[in-house]
Amino acid sequence: MKAIDVHAHVFPRWLGYIVRGYFTFRYLEKTDYFGQIQELMGEMEKNSIEQCFVQPLPNRPFYRKANGYISGLEDERLVKFGTVFEAEEIKELKANGFFGVKLHFPLQEIGTGDYEKILDKAEKHEMAVMVHLSELLEFDKYETKRLEALRGRTNTIIVPHLSAIEELQDEKNVWFDTAMRKREEIEKAARKSKKILFGSDFPIHELTGQIEKIKGLKEQEKILYSNAKRLIKQNR
């Protein structure tokens, strides 16, 4: 069974160790992996993952190096996302062949005005945006202003963890990924929206267990594969 994972992170070796320590502290459990590219490729092969959206950690001291690392990955199976703190940096991502932009609250401290400028610039350059709206692991807790700024966008918006699906499910260009959600939550979401995408949030979790939560659902094929394939074609 083919699949596309829209939510994974990869890091340079040195940064992977820092990130693993951060995740362990933040989530009170050791992550399965260090976010190394060879680990991700192994998981992709094991689980028949055709393509994977890869993203950096949006940490201000490291984000440029993290973007540069992802930019240098030369595998056509990888769909590259970078991160920014200023709207003008969107042009740099576009020029370097990035598919989209990752924003992650509350890790990124970006004011409402700057956040909206970033969204506007990404829309102008027809780049996809993945916006982590929620507060840590409280996936249904988020600031209303961040959410409202996503309405009416003409570019692709992906909201991870099925956050804000109640509020945004009728927005034409807003999609939702399944990362770290329970099977019953995914099944409930799939009854409300046809715009659900599979996400693993690697390296916090390995891919196999995340895929198992989708298997047997009525919308299994669309969630695991064809919805994401459609998005990639639309944004190339």
C-alpha positions as semicolon CSV with decimal commas, in nm:
position;residue;x (nm);y (nm);z (nm)
1;M;0,000;0,000;0,000
2;K;0,152;0,330;-0,111
3;A;0,155;0,629;0,121
4;I;0,275;0,989;0,139
5;D;0,381;1,136;0,472
6;V;0,322;1,513;0,488
7;H;0,475;1,570;0,831
8;A;0,831;1,464;0,909
9;H;1,142;1,642;1,036
10;V;1,506;1,584;0,945
11;F;1,815;1,749;1,090
12;P;2,192;1,758;1,050
13;R;2,355;1,505;1,283
14;W;2,468;1,765;1,537
15;L;2,122;1,922;1,555
16;G;1,949;1,585;1,580
17;Y;2,105;1,522;1,921
18;I;1,995;1,863;2,047
19;V;1,643;1,813;1,916
20;R;1,613;1,466;2,071
21;G;1,705;1,613;2,407
22;Y;1,447;1,889;2,360
23;F;1,172;1,644;2,264
24;T;1,258;1,422;2,559
25;F;1,230;1,718;2,795
26;R;0,916;1,859;2,634
27;Y;0,718;1,537;2,590
28;L;0,865;1,344;2,885
29;E;0,962;1,047;2,669
30;K;1,256;0,961;2,448
31;T;1,192;0,991;2,077
32;D;1,235;0,681;1,865
33;Y;1,494;0,843;1,638
34;F;1,732;1,138;1,610
35;G;1,578;1,279;1,292
36;Q;1,862;1,164;1,068
37;I;1,794;1,132;0,696
38;Q;1,908;0,769;0,684
39;E;1,660;0,686;0,961
40;L;1,377;0,849;0,768
41;M;1,474;0,674;0,444
42;G;1,470;0,341;0,626
43;E;1,121;0,411;0,755
44;M;1,008;0,516;0,409
45;E;1,135;0,194;0,253
46;K;0,986;-0,019;0,529
47;N;0,641;0,139;0,494
48;S;0,618;0,197;0,115
49;I;0,627;0,575;0,157
50;E;0,645;0,719;-0,194
51;Q;0,715;1,078;-0,089
52;C;0,770;1,262;0,237
53;F;0,731;1,628;0,331
54;V;1,044;1,716;0,532
55;Q;1,066;2,016;0,762
56;P;1,324;2,178;0,991
57;L;1,290;2,275;1,355
58;P;1,181;2,643;1,352
59;N;1,429;2,752;1,617
60;R;1,574;3,101;1,564
61;P;1,942;3,020;1,643
62;F;1,948;2,721;1,405
63;Y;1,682;2,776;1,139
64;R;1,906;2,900;0,860
65;K;2,143;2,607;0,898
66;A;1,844;2,371;0,920
67;N;1,698;2,521;0,600
68;G;2,034;2,487;0,428
69;Y;2,060;2,122;0,526
70;I;1,717;2,039;0,382
71;S;1,790;2,243;0,068
72;G;2,096;2,025;0,007
73;L;1,911;1,693;0,023
74;E;1,905;1,546;-0,327
75;D;1,629;1,288;-0,327
76;E;1,321;1,342;-0,543
77;R;1,107;1,161;-0,288
78;L;1,152;1,451;-0,046
79;V;0,912;1,747;-0,059
80;K;1,104;2,029;0,107
81;F;0,971;2,281;0,357
82;G;1,180;2,557;0,514
83;T;1,098;2,804;0,788
84;V;1,120;3,183;0,814
85;F;1,092;3,458;1,071
86;E;1,055;3,746;0,823
87;A;0,826;3,771;0,521
88;E;1,107;3,865;0,283
89;E;1,278;3,530;0,351
90;I;0,999;3,360;0,155
91;K;1,168;3,467;-0,171
92;E;1,487;3,290;-0,064
93;L;1,299;2,966;0,002
94;K;1,124;2,990;-0,335
95;A;1,454;3,049;-0,515
96;N;1,607;2,745;-0,344
97;G;1,333;2,511;-0,462
98;F;1,135;2,471;-0,142
99;F;0,779;2,348;-0,183
100;G;0,649;2,523;0,125
101;V;0,695;2,707;0,454
102;K;0,662;2,561;0,805
103;L;0,549;2,782;1,094
104;H;0,530;2,636;1,442
105;F;0,366;2,805;1,737
106;P;0,453;2,843;2,019
107;L;0,815;2,756;1,928
108;Q;0,831;3,057;1,697
109;E;0,766;3,393;1,856
110;I;0,616;3,588;1,567
111;G;0,379;3,878;1,622
112;T;0,037;3,881;1,454
113;G;0,137;4,147;1,201
114;D;0,455;3,968;1,093
115;Y;0,271;3,635;1,083
116;E;0,012;3,777;0,845
117;K;0,286;3,930;0,627
118;I;0,452;3,588;0,602
119;L;0,123;3,428;0,502
120;D;0,062;3,702;0,244
121;K;0,408;3,661;0,092
122;A;0,376;3,282;0,076
123;E;0,039;3,324;-0,096
124;K;0,190;3,569;-0,346
125;H;0,463;3,318;-0,433
126;E;0,214;3,029;-0,443
127;M;0,394;2,835;-0,172
128;A;0,220;2,588;0,057
129;V;0,224;2,671;0,429
130;M;0,207;2,428;0,718
131;V;0,099;2,609;1,035
132;H;0,119;2,439;1,374
133;L;-0,151;2,635;1,557
134;S;-0,177;2,443;1,881
135;E;-0,008;2,486;2,215
136;L;0,237;2,203;2,277
137;L;0,032;1,881;2,297
138;E;-0,301;2,056;2,351
139;F;-0,401;2,018;1,988
140;D;-0,735;2,194;2,029
141;K;-0,596;2,502;2,204
142;Y;-0,481;2,788;1,982
143;E;-0,502;3,163;1,937
144;T;-0,802;3,278;1,735
145;K;-0,602;3,541;1,545
146;R;-0,362;3,279;1,410
147;L;-0,655;3,071;1,294
148;E;-0,850;3,358;1,137
149;A;-0,549;3,464;0,931
150;L;-0,576;3,134;0,739
151;R;-0,924;3,200;0,606
152;G;-0,974;3,281;0,239
153;R;-0,622;3,189;0,128
154;T;-0,563;3,089;-0,234
155;N;-0,251;2,882;-0,161
156;T;-0,243;2,545;0,013
157;I;-0,256;2,557;0,394
158;I;-0,190;2,245;0,603
159;V;-0,283;2,243;0,971
160;P;-0,116;1,954;1,157
161;H;-0,270;1,736;1,428
162;L;-0,625;1,796;1,299
163;S;-0,625;2,122;1,492
164;A;-0,907;2,370;1,423
165;I;-1,087;2,127;1,193
166;E;-1,423;2,239;1,331
167;E;-1,350;2,602;1,243
168;L;-1,162;2,558;0,914
169;Q;-1,312;2,250;0,750
170;D;-1,513;2,461;0,503
171;E;-1,211;2,659;0,385
172;K;-1,137;2,545;0,029
173;N;-0,757;2,540;0,056
174;V;-0,708;2,429;0,418
175;W;-0,603;2,068;0,479
176;F;-0,539;1,875;0,803
177;D;-0,288;1,607;0,894
178;T;-0,329;1,313;1,131
179;A;0,000;1,335;1,321
180;M;-0,019;1,217;1,683
181;R;-0,398;1,184;1,681
182;K;-0,582;0,871;1,798
183;R;-0,759;0,645;1,548
184;E;-1,106;0,741;1,671
185;E;-1,019;1,110;1,632
186;I;-0,899;1,052;1,276
187;E;-1,211;0,853;1,191
188;K;-1,433;1,130;1,331
189;A;-1,242;1,395;1,135
190;A;-1,271;1,195;0,811
191;R;-1,651;1,198;0,850
192;K;-1,644;1,579;0,856
193;S;-1,380;1,660;0,597
194;K;-1,243;1,508;0,277
195;K;-0,918;1,702;0,318
196;I;-0,731;1,476;0,560
197;L;-0,363;1,391;0,504
198;F;-0,140;1,132;0,666
199;G;0,133;1,274;0,890
200;S;0,370;1,086;1,121
201;D;0,562;1,368;1,296
202;F;0,882;1,166;1,259
203;P;1,115;1,144;1,453
204;I;0,885;1,172;1,754
205;H;0,718;0,854;1,625
206;E;0,811;0,584;1,377
207;L;0,590;0,558;1,071
208;T;0,454;0,204;1,109
209;G;0,239;0,271;1,414
210;Q;0,105;0,592;1,265
211;I;0,001;0,414;0,943
212;E;-0,172;0,139;1,142
213;K;-0,413;0,399;1,279
214;I;-0,533;0,471;0,924
215;K;-0,568;0,115;0,799
216;G;-0,926;-0,008;0,761
217;L;-1,080;0,338;0,758
218;K;-1,326;0,406;0,476
219;E;-1,109;0,694;0,351
220;Q;-0,782;0,502;0,397
221;E;-0,650;0,538;0,040
222;K;-0,728;0,909;0,019
223;I;-0,576;0,987;0,360
224;L;-0,263;0,779;0,307
225;Y;-0,197;0,867;-0,055
226;S;-0,423;1,032;-0,312
227;N;-0,506;1,353;-0,121
228;A;-0,137;1,436;-0,079
229;K;-0,059;1,334;-0,438
230;R;-0,322;1,580;-0,555
231;L;-0,169;1,860;-0,346
232;I;0,178;1,797;-0,484
233;K;0,051;1,816;-0,841
234;Q;-0,139;2,137;-0,767
235;N;0,166;2,308;-0,618
236;R;0,440;2,203;-0,863
